[in-house]
């Protein structure tokens, strides 16, 4: 019996687990080691010059690349079924790289109005520096289409909006962007590459805040920007001539690595990259468990008379339930809910024993935060009202605890503040 030499295709978790071993690793290690060196020397000085000129692969300086970070980038690329990935120090740095590397004064961006607070703040900064941004209801493709102008360079959406869980009509937006030759960028943080593949809806680039569920343990910051290989960069007006020496599909990655990563320096450190790569190995297992827990918790809260509203895509009354069901493997670990009038949200939070009052997402532990009083406080009441954020809104990042323990914790806290 003979064995084919063709590479075998494996499932999501198997691919990530064995990603590093697809290349030779020092001393037979199962993981790419942590390379802490800031710079990289060459015995032949001509090789150094070729690396700097982009004519030979290699590492030159830690701000622009590192073997440990490179291994993580390859891992993320495989997850997203992409062409290539650049990692950054944080998820916000990855989003900022879009602006720094691809946009110019006078350009126009259409963005979902349902955004993570810091992303909303970043777009405000972008506007102040001369790039126009239109915020639209991305759950309706016609609203996106109405906002397009001849100067529109990209459309930006989140898969599941933080914190109210609105879901953009990504299939139709992707079709629209392909028809118009516009770059479609999807922030996949809330779903992760395990629950959703943005390439399937025609996205050209995808953002992941690696700090969240991909890392999963709350012990490392990081972000990534992946080119999915679907956008024709020969149509994009702002690629510098110097980077057009490369194949067309690589133009954006080469320019972003130079103009965003190298010039602005939001570099992911090798220690963090190692933590994130190890965490990513169990992403599928953790997302299955946390998604299951989130659905059970959402259903319980929806039945409690002391809860005014529950926002979770897995509930059949969610406005985009059908879209979520058609696009995602499951409904994710993010939910939010509003308490009935008269219940103090801080009193309620202080009764919880398992859920931790803190600001992160995608941790193994269940995390909860009063949105209007913390991460969206800076926006002010008018902007919060526009986004549908009630003063009592509590955002929950559901973890992997035993399901019944989690349900009991939330139910007990409600009992204590309503007696």
N, C-alpha and C positions, 0 to 999 in steps of 0.2 A: 504494500500500500504506500503510495506516495503522497506527500503533503504539498499543497499549493504554496508557492512563494509569495503570492499576493497578500497584502496586509489584510487582516481580518477586521471587521467592523464590530465594535463592542458597544454595550449599553452605556448610559450616562455615567454611573458611578464607577464602573470598571475602567472606563476611559480616563477619568480623573485620577483614580488610584494609581494607575500605571503610567501616567503622563511623563513623569521624570525619567522613567526607565526606557523610554523610546530613544533616548540618547545615552551615550556612555556617561556614567557618573563616577566621580572620583572615589577610588577605593571600594567600589561596589556598593556604595551607600544606596539605601532605598529611597531617600529623599535628596533633592539637590541641597548640598551643604550651604551654610550661611557664609557668604564671601563678604568680609568686612573691609577689604582693601578699597581705598578711594580711587586709586589709579592702577593702571595695568601696563607693565613693561614688555618690550619686545627685543629679542636678541638681535634681530635684523631691523635696523632703523627704517629700511624701505617698507617693511610691513606696517610699521606705525603710520607712515605717510599714506599708505594705501587704505588703511582703516579710516583715517581722518577724511580722506577723499571719497569714502563710500564705495571704493572699488573692491574691498575685501571685508568680510565680516569679522567682527572682533569688538573688544571693549576698549574705551580710551580714557573715560573719566566717569566717576560714580554718579555725577549729576545727570548723565545722559544714558546710563545703562549699567547693569550689574548682572552677573550670571544667576544669582538667586532671584532677582526681580524678573529677569528674562524667562526663567523657568515658570514663574507665576503667569507671566504674560501668555506663554504658550498654553498653559492650562485654561485660562479664561477664553482664549481664542477657540480652543476645542469645545468648551462649554457652549459658546455662542455660534458655533459653526461658521466662524468668520475668517477673514483674510489675515488679520494681524491685530495686536492689542498694544496699547501703551498704558503703563500703570503710573499712578500719581500718588502723592502723599495722602490725599483725601478724595472723597467723592466730589466735593465742591471744586477741587482743583481740576478734576477731569471735566466737569461742566465748563469751568472757566477756560479750559484749553480750547474749547470750540470757539469762543469769542476771540481769544488771543491769537489763535492760529488760522482762523478761517474767515472772520468777519472784518469789515472795514466801515469807516464812516459813510453814512448814507445807505447802508444795507438795511434790510428789513427782515425781522424774525416774527413768525406767528407762533405763539406759545399758548399752551393750555393755561387757563386761568386757575386751574386747580393744581396748585404746586406746593411742594415742600417750602417752608418759610424762607430758608436761605437761598433757594433757587429764585424765588420771587424777588428777594433783595438783590441778587446778582443781576437779574434782568433790569432792575431799576438803575443799577450802576451802569450797565451797558447803554441804556437809553441816555443817561447823562453824558456819555462819552461819544454820542453821535450815531449810534445804531438804533434804529426804530424798532420797537417791540409792540405787537398787538396781542393783547390777552383775550382769548375767546373761549367759549364753551366747547371744548374739544369732544364732548360726548355726541356732538352733532356735526357731521362732516360739512354741512352747508354753511355753518358758522366759520369754519376754517377756510372754505372756498371764498366766502365773501371778503375775508380779510387779506387775501393774496394781492400783491401788487407786482409790477415788473421788477421791483428791487428785492422781492422776497428770496432769500437765500436758503432758509431752512424753516422747517416746522418741528417744534419740540413738544413732546408730551411725556407724561409719566404713565406707566401701565395701570397702576392702582394709585390714585392720588392720596397723598398723606395730608390731612388726617381723615377726610370725609369719604374716601374710597370711591370717588367717581372714576369711571373707566372710559377712556377715549375710544372713539369708534375707529380703532387702528386699521382694520382691514380696508375701510373706505378711504381713510386718510392716506394710507400707503398707495392705494390706486391713484388717488388724486395727485400725489407728489410725483409718482412715476410719469403720469401724463404730462405734467408741467415741467418736468426736469428739475424738481426742487429736492434738496436733501431732506430726508425724513429721519429725525433723531429721536430715539426712544430711550427713556430712563427706565431700565428694567429692574431697579433695585427692589421694589416691593414684591415682584413675582420671582425674580432670579431666573437664570437660564434654565433651571430645572422645570419650573412651572410654565414658562413661556419662551418661545423662540421668535424674537422680533423679525428675523429674516423672513419668516413665513408671511409677514404682512407688508413686505417691501421696504423695511427700514434700511437705511444706508449705514448709519452708525448707531451704536448702542452704548449707553452709560451704565456702569454699575458702581454703587458705593460698596466697596468690598468690606468696609467696616461692619456692615449690617449682616445679613443672613449668610453670605458667602463665607466670611470669616467665622461668624456665628458665636464667638466666645467673648466678645467685648474686650479683647485684649490687644487689638491692633487697628490703627487707622489705615485706610487705603481707598483708592478709586481707580477705575479703569475706563478707557475709551477704546471700543473695538470697531474697526472697519469691517463691515460684513461682506464687502466685495460686490455689492449690488449696484452701487452708484457709479455713473460714468463721470469721472473727474475731469475729462476733457471738456465737459460742459461748464465747469466751475470757473468763474472769472478771476479768482484771487490766488491761484497757484503761481508762485514765483518761478521765474525762468530757471533758476539754479536747480530747482527740484524736479524739473521736467526731464532731466537726464535719466531719471528712473522710469521703469514701466508705469503706464498710466494708472493702473490699479494701486500703486504704492505712493502716488503723489501726496495724498492727504496725510498719510501716516508719517512720511518723511518730513513734511513741512511742520506738522504738529509736534513731532519729536524735537525739531530744531527750534521753532518759534515759540512753542508753549512750554515744553519741558526744559530744554537747555536754557533758553533766554530768561524764563521766569523762575525756574529752579524748584518747582514743587515736587521734589523727587521722593519716591517711596524708598525707605531704607530697607536694607537686606533682612534685618531682624523681623520687621513687620511683614515683609513679603513671605518669609518662612512661616510665620504664624498663620497668615491668611491662606497659604497653600495647604497647610495641614488641616485647617478648619474646613476648607472646601471639599476635602475628601468625603465628609459625611453630610454634605449639603442635602442630598436627596432624602436621606433618612430623617434628618431634622425637619425638613419642610413637610414631609408626609405627616409627621407627628404634630407639628405646630399647626398645620392647616386643619387637621382633624380636631384638635383642641379648640381652635378658633371657631369652627362651625358649631361645635357643641355649646360653647360659651355664648355665641351670638344667639342661638336658639333659646337658651335659658333666659338670657337678658330680655329678649323680645317678648317673653311671656310674663315678665314681672311687672306688676302694676305701678311700681315706683320708677320705672324707666320710661322716659318720654319717647325715645327713638333709638334705634340701633342701626348702624351703618356698616354693612358687611355684604360683599358681593355674593356670598353663598346663600343668603336669604332670598326667597322667591319674590319678595316685594321690593328688592333693590332695583332701582331704575335700569341698571345695566346688567342685571342678572343673566339674561340670555347671551349678551356679548361675552361676559366672563366665562360662561359655560362653554361657549363655542371656541374660545381662544386659549383658555388656561387648563392645565392639567388638574389643578384644584384651585381653591379660592384664596389661598394665601393666609398669612398669619396676622394681618393688620385688621383691626376693627376699631370703631369708636362708638360711643353711646352718650346720650344725654339723660341726665337725671330729671325727674319731675320737679316742678317749681316747689320751693320750700325746703329742698334737701341741699345742705351745704356740701359742695363737692370735696372740700378739704376734710370735713369730718368723715366723709365716706372713705376717702383715700387712707386716712389714718387708722381705719378699722381693718384694712387688708393686712393679712399676715404673710402671704406668699408673693403677691404682685408688688413689685418694687416701684416706688415713686422716683422716676428718673427719666432721662431724655433719649436714650438710645433706642434702636430698633433691631430686630433680627437676632436677639440674644437667645441663648438656651433658656434663660429665665424669663418669666412674664414681667413685662415692664409697663408702667402706666403713668400718664402725665396729664394734668389739666391744661388743655391746649391754649385757651384764651389768656391765661394768666402767665404763660411761660413762653413757649417757642413762637407763638403768634401775637404776643403782647405788643411788640414793637410796631406792628402793622396799624394798630388803632382800631376802635370799634367799627368805623365805617367800612374799612376794607375787610374786616372779619365778617361783617354782615353780608357783604357782596359774595364772599366765599362760602356762606352758609355755616359759619362756625359759631355755634351758640356759646354763651358764657359758661354753661355747665358741661361742655363737651369734654369727654375723657377719651384719650387715645390709648389703645391697648396693643402692645406688641406681644402676641401670645407665644409662650415658650413650650417646652417639651415635658412639663411636669405631668404627673399622673392625672388623667383627665378629671376624675371625680374630686381629687384634692383641689383642683383649680375651680371647679364649679362651686364646691362648698365654700371656698374662700370668698368669692364674689357674692354669693347668696348670704353668707353670714354677715358681711359688711353692710349689706342693704337692710338686713333685719335690725342691726344695731342702731342705725341712724333713723329708722322709721318707727321705733317702739314708742 
